[in-house]
Amino acid sequence: MGTHKYPAEFRADAVALVRSSGRPVSRIAAELGVNHETLRQWIKAAEKAERPEAVAESAKDAEIAALRKQVRELEMERDVLRRAAKYFAGETNW
């Protein structure tokens, strides 16, 4: 059993159908010939896309992750420079 790529318009129509009707997701999925979990994922993705704060939060999370990575790299560089300074300070006899 392979994966099937559904067009974005079909997904949007399926989500709109679920929202407009009071029927269960599993029944609508069966009528459309889609796995009910697939339809649930489409609904979840649509809800997430509709929340502007979710986009802002994900952008903030990405920025925080990038900054943490940069901090780790800078700390590692600092440690290397400290070790090098200690090594070379020990070699000179002034």
N, C-alpha and C positions, 0 to 999 in steps of 0.2 A: 504494500500500500504506500503510494508516494504522496508527496505534499502537493497541494494545489494552490496556486496563486490566484486570489480573487481580486477583481478590480476594485479600486478605491470607491467608485460610485456604488457598487454592489454592497460593499461593507457599510457605507453611510446609509444606504436605503434599509439595510437589515437592522442597523442600530435605531433608525427612526421608527421602523415598524415595531420594534420591541418597546420603545418609549411611548408610542402612541396607543398601542393596544394593551389591554390588561392581562394578556395571556402570558403563560410561563415561557421563559427563554427556551427551555428544552422543546416545547411544542413548536415554536416558531422556527427553531433550528432544524427540526425534523421536516417541516414544510419546505424550508429553503434548501434542504439537502446538505446542511452544514453541521459539523460536529457542535454540540452545545457548548463545549468548553472554548471552541474557537470563537463562537459568537459572544461568549462572556468576555473573552480577551478583547474583542473589538469594542464592546461597551465600555470596558475599563479604560482602554486607550482613548476613546472618545471623551470620556469624562475627564481624564487627565489633560487632554489637549484643550479642553474648554476652560480650565482653570489657569488664569494668567499667573497666579502666584506659584503654581507648580513649575512653570517655565523659569520664573525668576529663582526659585529654590534650586532647581537643577543647575542653573548657571552659577549660582553661588557655591553649590557643592563642588562643581567642577573647578571653580577658581580656588576654593579652599584646598582641594586635593593637589592642584598644581603648586600652590604656595607651600604646602607641607613638603612636597617633593623637593622644591627649591631649597627649603630650610635644611633638609637632610643633606643635600649636596653641599651646601655652604658649610655646614658643620663638619662634614668629612674633609673638605678642603682646608678648613681651619686647623683640624687635628693634624693633617699631613704637614702643614706649614709649621705648626708647633714642634712636631717631632724633628723636622728638618733643622729648625733653629736650635734645638737642644743638641742635636748631633754635631752641627758645625761649631757651636759654642764650646763643646767639649774638645774638639780637635785643635782649636787655637790655644796657644799658651801665651797670652798677653799678660 
